[in-house]
Amino acid sequence: MLASLALAPARAALPLVYCADASPEGFDPGLWDSSSTSNATSPMFQGLVAFRRGGTELEPLLAASWTVSPDARVFTFQLRRGVPFHTTPDFKPTRPMNADDVLFSFRRFIEPQHPWNRAVPSNYIYPQSLGLAQAIEKIERLGDHEVRFTLRQPNVTFLSAFAMSFASIHSAEYAEQLLKRGEGALLNRRPVGTGPYRFRSYAKDDVLRLEPHPAYWRGVQRTPKLIFSISREPSVRVQKLLAGECHITAPLRDVDVAALQGRKGITLLSQQALNISYLAFNLKREPVNRREVREALDVAIDRNAIFKALFPRGDALQATSAFPPAIPGFNKALKNEYDPDKAKRLLAQAGFPNGFVIDLWALPLARPTNPNGQLMAQLIQQDWARIGVKATIKTFEWGEYLKRANNGEHHVYMSGWSGETGDADDFLTPNLSCAANRTGVKFCHPEFEKLIDEARVTTDQAKRIALYEQAQVVFKRERPWMPMAHSTVYIPVREGVKGFVMAPNGSVDFEGVVRE
């Protein structure tokens, strides 16, 4: 009788497979800014603060608490004690995470002569786009578990940077050992963090295998294996999901939503995400370095026709600005135009009455805001042909695509962005500020820069909104981008998966997620 009252043992958790849409570029979060890489590194790394699951509110993570000075210039963090780093076959940490790890992780971003940078020359894409080296005056170690960041100018959005993927905390001890062995490059190939999962193995373009961190400070994960199965083709990911070969996938294309809706054993999670797709001009190359040419190419595009072809469900929104309407500061007065005759006049004024030839790069991945880069490119190619512009469509493997675009080999290329903070600065500064324009390829405009700089130091929300509205007028006039779409993001989850919550940027978080 007593035996019948005993509690049943918890069901054993099963391996969890995520069908990813692209390979990670590497495993040092500070080096990369693509969502595919961030998703792959986030189970292994953590920052001082985090976005609360499913939202944009900040909460403590590796920092137990923090204070911000009234003028938004000084940020002081009290670090959590007793947080162990991963142990690997090559590295056995001798101490928990402390201030030295925070200093190593951030000082390499702002000190060109840092020992790490001298030994391992690195391009820190996101920190450079944010202008961290110019923004941070000093980083101080106030004790084993206290660190202070002092900025040169106030920045009311700065705290959220500590929750972003690039701001993950590395083991300074591990980095020092790698330098002594002359193997600094391994930091990007054999990662060591504090996260709930640790690196096990990676087969490029195929599979990434992670296992639970046995000393994780918030408790060992029940999931025995976390596997990223890399499948570039969206249809393949859907087939694997239906076959039970993966249990969660990268966000779906619009066309795949209908195919999975109502399927037994599959739940479709959805969220109106903070995202945008756009076509970016290379502002260093003729003829798209001319404002009239960029405007002509923009107004020649029939967005209504593109949306009918790419978003037949009708739940994507045409983008008119650099960030979505849900974000404070969005300028509702901005509109898209479709006027081929105006486009021809603008080209004639710019000295191209007979048009020209340019390259148009098609996105090689399917993303919610751009589910078919080739089709979008073909439709734009047809629109441009009507005004005498001949576009040659090109594309590359994802890593190569990003590398070549950063080198400025394009005329026009497709890209996108997902925001995390719900603040306009999260879209504007990393993409459209002068700090983000290291090579002259991207946008750098004094009037625009002055407006976003002022907004960043302004604590009065009404004034910030007015400044962002003005900045968008400059953006629309100068047209460094052709904004395309904001989308709803759909992520399918198979029956048996518990605890998965979508993020506003469409990213994935596997801590506490189990499959039974």
N, C-alpha and C positions, 0 to 999 in steps of 0.2 A: 504493500500500500504506500509506504513512504517512498519507494523507488519511483512510483508513478508521478510523484510531485516534483521530482528533480527537473531542473531546467535543461532543455535540449541544448547541446553544444552549438555554438555559432557555426553556420555553414562556411565551408572553406571557400575562399575567394579563388577565382580562376584568372589566368593570364588575360590581360587587356590589350587589344590591338587597335591602334589608331591608324587609319589610312590617311597619310599625309599627301599633300599635293606637290611637294618639291623637296629636294634634298637640302639639309642645312648647309650653309656656306662654310661653317666651322663651328666650334664649340666655346669660343671666347665671346661672350655676349657684347663686350665692349667694341668689337671689331665690326659688327654687322647691324643692319637695321631692317631686314626683311622679316615679315611675320612668320615665314616658314622656319627660319633659324631661331627666332624667339620662342616659338612653340616647342622646338626640340631642346632648347637649353633651359627653359623655365622649370622643368621638374628637378633639375640638378642645382640651380642657383637661386639665391634670394637676395633681396635688397634690404636697405634699412627700413623702408616702409613699403606698404602694398596697397593696391586698390582693393577695397572690400569686394568679395566675390559677387559678381553680377552687377556691380555698379562702379561709380567713380569716386566714392568717398575714400579717403586715406585712413589706414589703420597701421598700428605698429607691427613690425616684423622682426628684423634683426636689431632694430633699435626698440628698446622697451618704451621709450618716451622721447619727447623733444620739446624744445622751446624755440620760438621765432621772435626776434626783436621787433618792437613796434614799427620800425622803419623798414622791415622786411629785408635786412641786409645780413643779419647774423643768425645762423641756424646751428643749434647745439643739440647733439644727440647723446642720450644715455644708452649705451649698448647692452643688449641682453647678455647675461652671463651663462657660461656653461654650454655654449652652442658648438658641437663638434663638427669638424670638416670630415669629408669622406676619406676613408682609407682605401688605398689601391695596392696592387702588387708592388708598385714602385715607390709608394709614399705612405709613411706612417706619421700622422701629425703628432706633435709632442704637446700641443696645447689647444684649448678651445679658441674660437674666434675672438679677436680683440681689436683694439684701435689700430694696431699695426696693419691689419688686413684692410681696414677701411682706407687708411692712408695710401697703401700700395695701389688699391683698386682705383682710386681717384687721381692721385698725383701723376700717374702715367698719362692721364688725359690732358693735363695742363702744363706739364714740365717737359719740354722737348729734350732736355739733357738728363732726364731721369735715367738711372742705370738700366732699367728695363728697355727704354726706348733706344738707348745707345746699342744695346745688345740685340734687340729684336725690333727693328724699325717697323712701325705699325701705323695704319691709317684708321683712326677711330671715327667712323662715319657720323654716328649720331652725336657724340660729344662735340665734334667739330661743327656740325650743323647748328647746334645750340649755342656755339660760341663759348663753351665752358672756360677755355683758357683765358679769354678776355673778361669773362664775367666774374671768375673767382679770384679774389685778392690773395687769400691764404687758406690753408687747411691746417688745423692745429690738433695735436694730440694733448689733451688735457689730463689724461690718465689712461690706465689700461682699458677703461670702459666709457670713455667720454671723448667726443670729437667735436670740433667746432669749425664750421665753414663760414668765411666772411666774404661777402660780395663787394665789388667795387661800386655797384649801383643797386638800389632796391629792386626786388623782383618778386611780385606777389604770386607768381606761378612756380617759383623755384622748388618748393617742397615736393611737388608732384614728380619732378625729375628723378628723385631717389626711389620711386616705385617703378621706374621703367627698366626694361630688360638690360640696357647697357650699363646700368648702375649696380649690377650684381656684384657681390663681394667675393673676391678670390682669396685664397690662402697665400699670404705673403711668404710663409715658410716654404710652401710648395714652389712658388715662383723663384725663390732664392736657390733652392736645390737644383731647379732646372738650369738656372744661369750658371751655377758652379759646374754643372756637367756639360755646359755648352749646348743644351737642348731646349732653349727657350720656346722654340716653335711648338713644342708638345703641349703648351698651355692651351693652344687652340685645337689640339687633337685628342688629348686625354684629360678631360676637364675634371676639376676638383672643386666642389662647392659645398654648401650646407643644406641643400634641398632634400626633399623626401625621397628622391631616387638618385642613384649614382650610375655612372657610365659603366657599361659592360663591354659592348662591342659596336662597331659600325662598319657596314659594307656599303660603300658609296653607291648612291642612286638605287639602293635596294632596301636595306633594313637597319634601323637603329634599335639596339637592345639596352634597356635599363633594368636595374634591380633595386629593391628597397634599400635605403640607407639604414643599416642595422642600429645606428646610434642616433637616429633623427630626434631632434629635441622636442618635437610635438607628438612623438610616438611612431613606431614602425608601421609602415603601410601594410595593409592586408593583401593588396594585390601582389602576387609573387613575381610577376614579370610584366613590365610595361614595354610594349613593342610598337615602334613607328614603322609601318609598312609603307614604303614610298611608291606611289603610283601617280604619275603625271597625268594620265588620261582620266578625266572625270567619269566616263562610262565604266572604266575598269574599277574605280573605287565603288561605284554603285553596285556593280556585279559582285564584288567581294563582300560588300555589306549584306546583300541578299543571300549570299552563300554562307554567311556566318564566318567568313575569313577575317573580317574586321568588325569592330563593335561600335565604333564612332568614326566618322570621316571628317575630312576638311569640308568647309561650307560647300553646299550644292550649287550647281548651275540652276538657272531659272527653269530650264526644260526638265531637269531631273526631279524637281519638287513634285510635279504632278505624278511622275512615275512611282514615287514612294509614298505619296499621300494615301492614307487608308490601308497601307500594307500591314497585315497582322504581324505583331512582334517588333514593329519599328515605330518609334516615337519621333516626330519631327519637331525639334525645338526651333523657335524663331525669335528674332529681335530686330527692330529697326536700328541698325548699327550707325555708329559715328564714323562714316567712311566716305570716300570719294574716289572715283576714277577720273583720269584726265589724260590729255595728250600734252606733253611738255615740249616746248621749242628749245633748240640749242641756240642760245642767244649769242654764241660766238661765231656762228656760221652764216654766210650769205646763202640765200636772201632772207632767211627767217629771223635774222638779227634786226630787221626793219619792222617797226611797229605797224605800218600800213599793210605789209605783207601778212603779218600774223593776224591782223583783224580780218583781212580778206579771206584767209583760209578758214577762220572761225565762222564767219557769217555765210560761207559757202556750204556748210554742213547742214544737212536736213536731219536734225536730231529726232524729229517725230518718226521718220522712216526707220532710223537706226533703232529706236526703242521698240517699234512694232516687231522688228526682226529679232532683237536680242532679249527683250523682256516681255514676252507675249502675255505673261500673267498680269502685268500692269501694276506690280507692287514696287517698282523702282521709281525713283524721282529724278527728273532732269536737274543736273547741277548748273547753277548760274554763277556761283561764286567759288571761293577756295575752301569752304567748309559747309556742313549741312545746316539747314534752317533751324534745327533744334538747339543749336549752340548760341548763347547770348552774343549779340553783336552782329548777327546776320543781317545783311542789308537787303530788305525785301523789295527795294525799288529796282534792283538789277534784273535784267531780262536777257534771254538769248534771242538772237535774230537769225532768220534764214532769208537771205537776200542775195542770190547769185549776181544780179545786176550791180548791186553795190560792190560786191567782191571784185567784179571786173573793173569797175571804176577805180577802186583802191589800188589794184595791181597796175593799172595804167599810170596812176599818179606816182607810184613807186618806181616806174621805169620798166615795167614788165607787161606791156600790152599783149604780148603773145605767150605769156606764161613762162614756165621754167620746169626743170626736172629736179625732184628732191626724193630723199628716202623717207619712207614711213615704216616705222618698226612696230610689228604686231606683237602684243603680249603673248608669250609662249605658255602661259598658265591660264586656267579658267578660274576666275575670281567672281564673287557675287556681284561686284560692280562692273565687271567686264567678263561675261561668261564665255565669249568667243572672240578672241583678239583678231583672228584671221578674218572672220566675217565683218567685224567692225572696220578693219582696215580696207576690205574690199568695197564696202559701202562708201567710206570716205574717199577712197580712190576714185570711184565713179562721180561723186559730187565735185571733187577737185578737177576732174577731167572736163567738166562742163564749163569751167572758167579758164581752161587752157593749161592747167597745172598737171604734169605727169608725175604720179607718185609710184616709185618702185618699192614694193612691199618686201621687207626683210624681217627675219626673226632668228633667234639663236636659242640654244639651251639656256635655262634660267640663270645660272651662275655667270655664263658668258655674256648674256644679255645685260645683266647689271654691271659687269666689269666694263664692257664696251661703252655703255651709256655714261658711266662715270668718267670715262676717258674722253667723252665728247665726240664719238664717232658718228653720231646720228644727226639728222635734221630735226625729225619729230619722232618721239617715242611715247608709247603708252605706259602709264604708271598708275599708282594709286596710293592711298594713305588711309590708315585707320587710327583715329584718335583714341586716347585713353582717359583723358582728364575731363572732358566736357567743356574745355576752355578753348577759345579761338587761337590762343598762342600755340597750342599743341599742334595746330595745322600750319600756322604761318611761319613761326621761327625756324622749325627744322627744315622747311622746304623752300621758303621764299625770302629769307633774310640774307644779308650780305655774308654772314658767317657760313651759310650753307653753300655759298657760291665760291668754292675754293679755286676753281679753274676757269671761271668766266662763262661756263656753260649755262648756269642757272641765273635766276633773277637777282639783281642787286640794284635797287632804285632808291635814291636819297629821300624822296618824298615819302615813299612807302615805309622805308626804314625808320624814319623819324616818327611816324605815326605808331608803328608797332612797338618801338622802343619806349615811347611815352606811355602807351597802354600797359606795358609790362611793369612800370614803376608806379602806376596810379591805383590807389586803393579804393577810390570812389567808383562804384560799379557803373553808374550812369555815364560818367566821363569815359570809362573804358569802352563801353558800348559805342559811344559816339565816335571815338577814335578808330575802332575797328570798322565801323560803317564807312568812315572816310577812307581808310586803307583799302577797302574793297572797291571803292570808286577808282582808285589809282590802279588796282589790279585789273579791273575790267577795261580800263582805258589802255593799259600797256600790254595786256594779254600774253603773259609768259606761258600760260596754260590755256588749253581749250577744255573747260570743265565738262564732264560727261554725265556721271550718274552717282546717286546715293542709293544704296540698296538695303532691302531687308536681307538678313543673313539667316539661312536655314542650315542646321546641323542635325543629321539623323543619328539616333541612338538605338541600339538593339535592346530588346527585352532582356532583363537581368542586370543591366548596368544601373548602379545606384550612385547618387551623389554628384552627378555631373551638372554644372550650371554654366550657361553661356555668359560670355563677357560682352560689354558694349562694343568692343573692337573685333569681335568674332574670334578671339584667341581661345586656347584651350588650357584648362587647369586640371591636372589629374590628382592633386592631393586629396585624399579621402574618397576617391572614386573607386568603386569595386564592381566586379562582375561575379554574380553568384549563380 
